[in-house]
Amino acid sequence: MNAPTAPRGLRLLLALSALAATLGAAAPAAGRVPGPVPGREAPRCPSGEVFATNNTAVITDPADPRLRTRLTRFAREVRGVIRAHGARPGPSALLDGVFWSAELRRTTFERSREFDVEGTNRAGLRHLAGVLAKQYRQESVLTFRCLPRHAPETDAVRIEAPDVSAAELREALRAHPGAREELGGGSVTEDGHLVLVSPLEELPLARQFTKDLGVDWNTAEVRYGEREFVS
């Protein structure tokens, strides 16, 4: 992925991570795991997830025809890479990313895909992401592995919340200067689900942002696990 304020591959990183205290809640002290937060824990997780794109351009127009691509060929290629490295490809979701560029002082947009990966472990997932980063000229590819909430490696949460459109996300970022500066943006699936991968200690802040978007938190799905940005 490409970004004017960060290396390629970091826009999805920003979109799916780092929320800040400007959203109106204080983060827990370092080393503390937040208490339980309402929401549905996912009943099942794949071995791992990879968030990736073949885009290397900066797109600032939401009507740009490049945002209508379904990344079909890219999806086939990535599934082939997954198989070639000893894992099994699961479902893939098309994502519309909406991101804030602090350098350009405007919103940017990107199409990407999330891939479920089965039959792999931590090292295998990291290796796979590194291959994709090199093959598609991405300086960073985001991975996420589900883990028990209190596992030593757990450092993040993956939140999926329904009833959010890319247009609504764009307007929310415009309406919340502090949020757009610190959050960076977000991604939305074709069927209107917001997807965020947030640091574990910022879970209360991620919850507040989804509520600001009008989401009923009780309908959000929360997965605990480990995130990594692989180059």
PAKOL-452376 format. One record per residue (C-alpha): residue in three letters; x, y negated, z negated. Coordinates in pm, whole numbers, plus 50000, padded with zeros to 5 digits. Layout:
! PAKOL-452376
site aa->ALA | xx->X | yy->Y | zz->Z .
...
END
This chain:
! PAKOL-452376
site aa->MET | xx->50000 | yy->50000 | zz->50000 .
site aa->ASN | xx->50108 | yy->49649 | zz->50072 .
site aa->ALA | xx->50083 | yy->49337 | zz->49857 .
site aa->PRO | xx->50205 | yy->48979 | zz->49875 .
site aa->THR | xx->50287 | yy->48972 | zz->49505 .
site aa->ALA | xx->50419 | yy->49326 | zz->49460 .
site aa->PRO | xx->50586 | yy->49600 | zz->49665 .
site aa->ARG | xx->50374 | yy->49817 | zz->49891 .
site aa->GLY | xx->50180 | yy->50069 | zz->49688 .
site aa->LEU | xx->50138 | yy->49841 | zz->49388 .
site aa->ARG | xx->49808 | yy->49679 | zz->49488 .
site aa->LEU | xx->49620 | yy->49996 | zz->49400 .
site aa->LEU | xx->49833 | yy->50014 | zz->49089 .
site aa->LEU | xx->49707 | yy->49669 | zz->48994 .
site aa->ALA | xx->49356 | yy->49755 | zz->49097 .
site aa->LEU | xx->49343 | yy->50063 | zz->48883 .
site aa->SER | xx->49543 | yy->49954 | zz->48582 .
site aa->ALA | xx->49653 | yy->49670 | zz->48354 .
site aa->LEU | xx->49365 | yy->49476 | zz->48206 .
site aa->ALA | xx->49462 | yy->49194 | zz->47970 .
site aa->ALA | xx->49344 | yy->49035 | zz->47651 .
site aa->THR | xx->49200 | yy->48742 | zz->47843 .
site aa->LEU | xx->48894 | yy->48959 | zz->47898 .
site aa->GLY | xx->48806 | yy->48879 | zz->47538 .
site aa->ALA | xx->48917 | yy->49172 | zz->47324 .
site aa->ALA | xx->49238 | yy->49234 | zz->47134 .
site aa->ALA | xx->49440 | yy->49545 | zz->47223 .
site aa->PRO | xx->49520 | yy->49797 | zz->46946 .
site aa->ALA | xx->49859 | yy->49793 | zz->46784 .
site aa->ALA | xx->50136 | yy->49972 | zz->46972 .
site aa->GLY | xx->50129 | yy->50350 | zz->46935 .
site aa->ARG | xx->49766 | yy->50364 | zz->46823 .
site aa->VAL | xx->49505 | yy->50551 | zz->47025 .
site aa->PRO | xx->49173 | yy->50362 | zz->47045 .
site aa->GLY | xx->48880 | yy->50516 | zz->46864 .
site aa->PRO | xx->48608 | yy->50694 | zz->47060 .
site aa->VAL | xx->48431 | yy->50473 | zz->47311 .
site aa->PRO | xx->48079 | yy->50556 | zz->47436 .
site aa->GLY | xx->48072 | yy->50709 | zz->47782 .
site aa->ARG | xx->48063 | yy->51057 | zz->47933 .
site aa->GLU | xx->48384 | yy->51258 | zz->47935 .
site aa->ALA | xx->48427 | yy->51442 | zz->48265 .
site aa->PRO | xx->48321 | yy->51808 | zz->48230 .
site aa->ARG | xx->48597 | yy->51922 | zz->48465 .
site aa->CYS | xx->48908 | yy->51772 | zz->48619 .
site aa->PRO | xx->49128 | yy->51876 | zz->48912 .
site aa->SER | xx->49492 | yy->51964 | zz->48845 .
site aa->GLY | xx->49579 | yy->51614 | zz->48959 .
site aa->GLU | xx->49471 | yy->51316 | zz->49166 .
site aa->VAL | xx->49664 | yy->51108 | zz->49418 .
site aa->PHE | xx->49561 | yy->50757 | zz->49528 .
site aa->ALA | xx->49718 | yy->50668 | zz->49862 .
site aa->THR | xx->49687 | yy->50482 | zz->50193 .
site aa->ASN | xx->49876 | yy->50442 | zz->50517 .
site aa->ASN | xx->49815 | yy->50066 | zz->50521 .
site aa->THR | xx->50113 | yy->49831 | zz->50516 .
site aa->ALA | xx->49931 | yy->49508 | zz->50604 .
site aa->VAL | xx->49795 | yy->49228 | zz->50388 .
site aa->ILE | xx->49424 | yy->49183 | zz->50473 .
site aa->THR | xx->49248 | yy->48869 | zz->50349 .
site aa->ASP | xx->48924 | yy->48882 | zz->50553 .
site aa->PRO | xx->48653 | yy->49117 | zz->50420 .
site aa->ALA | xx->48517 | yy->49140 | zz->50777 .
site aa->ASP | xx->48850 | yy->49261 | zz->50918 .
site aa->PRO | xx->48780 | yy->49567 | zz->51139 .
site aa->ARG | xx->49069 | yy->49754 | zz->50979 .
site aa->LEU | xx->48856 | yy->49780 | zz->50665 .
site aa->ARG | xx->48603 | yy->49991 | zz->50854 .
site aa->THR | xx->48847 | yy->50275 | zz->50913 .
site aa->ARG | xx->48754 | yy->50600 | zz->50742 .
site aa->LEU | xx->49118 | yy->50711 | zz->50729 .
site aa->THR | xx->49005 | yy->51044 | zz->50876 .
site aa->ARG | xx->49335 | yy->51133 | zz->51041 .
site aa->PHE | xx->49522 | yy->51019 | zz->50732 .
site aa->ALA | xx->49303 | yy->51247 | zz->50519 .
site aa->ARG | xx->49382 | yy->51546 | zz->50741 .
site aa->GLU | xx->49752 | yy->51468 | zz->50730 .
site aa->VAL | xx->49759 | yy->51435 | zz->50352 .
site aa->ARG | xx->49573 | yy->51764 | zz->50311 .
site aa->GLY | xx->49838 | yy->51923 | zz->50530 .
site aa->VAL | xx->50113 | yy->51775 | zz->50312 .
site aa->ILE | xx->49940 | yy->51908 | zz->50000 .
site aa->ARG | xx->49924 | yy->52260 | zz->50146 .
site aa->ALA | xx->50282 | yy->52243 | zz->50274 .
site aa->HIS | xx->50401 | yy->52179 | zz->49918 .
site aa->GLY | xx->50225 | yy->52475 | zz->49762 .
site aa->ALA | xx->49907 | yy->52312 | zz->49628 .
site aa->ARG | xx->49544 | yy->52314 | zz->49739 .
site aa->PRO | xx->49359 | yy->52002 | zz->49859 .
site aa->GLY | xx->49025 | yy->51931 | zz->49697 .
site aa->PRO | xx->48768 | yy->51664 | zz->49782 .
site aa->SER | xx->48880 | yy->51320 | zz->49897 .
site aa->ALA | xx->48697 | yy->50992 | zz->49834 .
site aa->LEU | xx->48721 | yy->50685 | zz->50057 .
site aa->LEU | xx->48787 | yy->50369 | zz->49855 .
site aa->ASP | xx->48727 | yy->50001 | zz->49925 .
site aa->GLY | xx->48983 | yy->49801 | zz->49732 .
site aa->VAL | xx->48932 | yy->49438 | zz->49628 .
site aa->PHE | xx->49244 | yy->49271 | zz->49491 .
site aa->TRP | xx->49352 | yy->48927 | zz->49373 .
site aa->SER | xx->49682 | yy->48787 | zz->49501 .
site aa->ALA | xx->49837 | yy->48541 | zz->49256 .
site aa->GLU | xx->50085 | yy->48437 | zz->49525 .
site aa->LEU | xx->49825 | yy->48367 | zz->49795 .
site aa->ARG | xx->49565 | yy->48250 | zz->49541 .
site aa->ARG | xx->49299 | yy->48448 | zz->49721 .
site aa->THR | xx->49136 | yy->48789 | zz->49743 .
site aa->THR | xx->49286 | yy->49067 | zz->49955 .
site aa->PHE | xx->49130 | yy->49395 | zz->50070 .
site aa->GLU | xx->49239 | yy->49748 | zz->50148 .
site aa->ARG | xx->49103 | yy->50090 | zz->50247 .
site aa->SER | xx->49257 | yy->50388 | zz->50068 .
site aa->ARG | xx->49171 | yy->50743 | zz->49962 .
site aa->GLU | xx->49174 | yy->50942 | zz->49642 .
site aa->PHE | xx->49268 | yy->51308 | zz->49682 .
site aa->ASP | xx->49199 | yy->51586 | zz->49433 .
site aa->VAL | xx->49490 | yy->51830 | zz->49414 .
site aa->GLU | xx->49450 | yy->52183 | zz->49276 .
site aa->GLY | xx->49709 | yy->52443 | zz->49182 .
site aa->THR | xx->49985 | yy->52203 | zz->49085 .
site aa->ASN | xx->50161 | yy->52083 | zz->48771 .
site aa->ARG | xx->50319 | yy->51757 | zz->48660 .
site aa->ALA | xx->50640 | yy->51808 | zz->48858 .
site aa->GLY | xx->50453 | yy->51925 | zz->49167 .
site aa->LEU | xx->50219 | yy->51627 | zz->49160 .
site aa->ARG | xx->50512 | yy->51387 | zz->49123 .
site aa->HIS | xx->50696 | yy->51551 | zz->49413 .
site aa->LEU | xx->50387 | yy->51536 | zz->49634 .
site aa->ALA | xx->50337 | yy->51165 | zz->49562 .
site aa->GLY | xx->50701 | yy->51097 | zz->49644 .
site aa->VAL | xx->50666 | yy->51270 | zz->49979 .
site aa->LEU | xx->50357 | yy->51061 | zz->50062 .
site aa->ALA | xx->50527 | yy->50739 | zz->49956 .
site aa->LYS | xx->50817 | yy->50807 | zz->50191 .
site aa->GLN | xx->50608 | yy->50935 | zz->50482 .
site aa->TYR | xx->50369 | yy->50638 | zz->50481 .
site aa->ARG | xx->50621 | yy->50368 | zz->50381 .
site aa->GLN | xx->50460 | yy->50309 | zz->50044 .
site aa->GLU | xx->50684 | yy->50191 | zz->49762 .
site aa->SER | xx->50453 | yy->50343 | zz->49503 .
site aa->VAL | xx->50179 | yy->50607 | zz->49497 .
site aa->LEU | xx->49954 | yy->50640 | zz->49194 .
site aa->THR | xx->49887 | yy->50981 | zz->49039 .
site aa->PHE | xx->49659 | yy->51081 | zz->48752 .
site aa->ARG | xx->49650 | yy->51408 | zz->48555 .
site aa->CYS | xx->49368 | yy->51491 | zz->48314 .
site aa->LEU | xx->49483 | yy->51582 | zz->47963 .
site aa->PRO | xx->49323 | yy->51617 | zz->47619 .
site aa->ARG | xx->49264 | yy->51279 | zz->47459 .
site aa->HIS | xx->49527 | yy->51328 | zz->47188 .
site aa->ALA | xx->49790 | yy->51505 | zz->47401 .
site aa->PRO | xx->50138 | yy->51350 | zz->47360 .
site aa->GLU | xx->50156 | yy->51262 | zz->47732 .
site aa->THR | xx->49814 | yy->51094 | zz->47744 .
site aa->ASP | xx->49867 | yy->50727 | zz->47825 .
site aa->ALA | xx->49574 | yy->50630 | zz->48046 .
site aa->VAL | xx->49204 | yy->50664 | zz->48116 .
site aa->ARG | xx->49030 | yy->50704 | zz->48448 .
site aa->ILE | xx->48691 | yy->50532 | zz->48443 .
site aa->GLU | xx->48425 | yy->50586 | zz->48707 .
site aa->ALA | xx->48115 | yy->50368 | zz->48674 .
site aa->PRO | xx->47810 | yy->50369 | zz->48903 .
site aa->ASP | xx->47613 | yy->50093 | zz->49072 .
site aa->VAL | xx->47897 | yy->49860 | zz->49174 .
site aa->SER | xx->47958 | yy->49737 | zz->49529 .
site aa->ALA | xx->48275 | yy->49592 | zz->49676 .
site aa->ALA | xx->48090 | yy->49262 | zz->49724 .
site aa->GLU | xx->47990 | yy->49257 | zz->49357 .
site aa->LEU | xx->48346 | yy->49329 | zz->49254 .
site aa->ARG | xx->48471 | yy->49047 | zz->49476 .
site aa->GLU | xx->48224 | yy->48803 | zz->49321 .
site aa->ALA | xx->48311 | yy->48919 | zz->48968 .
site aa->LEU | xx->48678 | yy->48848 | zz->49031 .
site aa->ARG | xx->48592 | yy->48504 | zz->49163 .
site aa->ALA | xx->48378 | yy->48430 | zz->48858 .
site aa->HIS | xx->48639 | yy->48543 | zz->48603 .
site aa->PRO | xx->48974 | yy->48367 | zz->48662 .
site aa->GLY | xx->49137 | yy->48531 | zz->48361 .
site aa->ALA | xx->49019 | yy->48877 | zz->48463 .
site aa->ARG | xx->49137 | yy->48845 | zz->48822 .
site aa->GLU | xx->49479 | yy->48722 | zz->48713 .
site aa->GLU | xx->49535 | yy->49009 | zz->48471 .
site aa->LEU | xx->49329 | yy->49294 | zz->48621 .
site aa->GLY | xx->49434 | yy->49233 | zz->48978 .
site aa->GLY | xx->49125 | yy->49398 | zz->49126 .
site aa->GLY | xx->48948 | yy->49729 | zz->49158 .
site aa->SER | xx->48824 | yy->49996 | zz->49399 .
site aa->VAL | xx->48476 | yy->50115 | zz->49488 .
site aa->THR | xx->48368 | yy->50444 | zz->49647 .
site aa->GLU | xx->48125 | yy->50472 | zz->49939 .
site aa->ASP | xx->47840 | yy->50559 | zz->49705 .
site aa->GLY | xx->47899 | yy->50258 | zz->49484 .
site aa->HIS | xx->48118 | yy->50384 | zz->49200 .
site aa->LEU | xx->48382 | yy->50158 | zz->49050 .
site aa->VAL | xx->48710 | yy->50342 | zz->48981 .
site aa->LEU | xx->48966 | yy->50211 | zz->48731 .
site aa->VAL | xx->49276 | yy->50378 | zz->48589 .
site aa->SER | xx->49364 | yy->50180 | zz->48279 .
site aa->PRO | xx->49634 | yy->50208 | zz->48012 .
site aa->LEU | xx->49489 | yy->50396 | zz->47717 .
site aa->GLU | xx->49536 | yy->50109 | zz->47472 .
site aa->GLU | xx->49332 | yy->49884 | zz->47700 .
site aa->LEU | xx->49027 | yy->50108 | zz->47713 .
site aa->PRO | xx->48812 | yy->49861 | zz->47516 .
site aa->LEU | xx->48905 | yy->49591 | zz->47767 .
site aa->ALA | xx->48824 | yy->49815 | zz->48061 .
site aa->ARG | xx->48489 | yy->49884 | zz->47902 .
site aa->GLN | xx->48421 | yy->49510 | zz->47870 .
site aa->PHE | xx->48505 | yy->49448 | zz->48234 .
site aa->THR | xx->48267 | yy->49719 | zz->48355 .
site aa->LYS | xx->47996 | yy->49573 | zz->48133 .
site aa->ASP | xx->48063 | yy->49231 | zz->48286 .
site aa->LEU | xx->47990 | yy->49395 | zz->48622 .
site aa->GLY | xx->47650 | yy->49502 | zz->48490 .
site aa->VAL | xx->47737 | yy->49866 | zz->48430 .
site aa->ASP | xx->47561 | yy->50061 | zz->48154 .
site aa->TRP | xx->47868 | yy->50209 | zz->47983 .
site aa->ASN | xx->47670 | yy->50517 | zz->47882 .
site aa->THR | xx->47660 | yy->50612 | zz->48251 .
site aa->ALA | xx->48037 | yy->50574 | zz->48298 .
site aa->GLU | xx->48256 | yy->50884 | zz->48324 .
site aa->VAL | xx->48582 | yy->50872 | zz->48127 .
site aa->ARG | xx->48881 | yy->51099 | zz->48185 .
site aa->TYR | xx->49186 | yy->51085 | zz->47959 .
site aa->GLY | xx->49525 | yy->51170 | zz->48099 .
site aa->GLU | xx->49863 | yy->51063 | zz->48232 .
site aa->ARG | xx->49920 | yy->50816 | zz->48514 .
site aa->GLU | xx->50240 | yy->50772 | zz->48708 .
site aa->PHE | xx->50354 | yy->50541 | zz->48987 .
site aa->VAL | xx->50580 | yy->50745 | zz->49211 .
site aa->SER | xx->50812 | yy->50603 | zz->49475 .
END
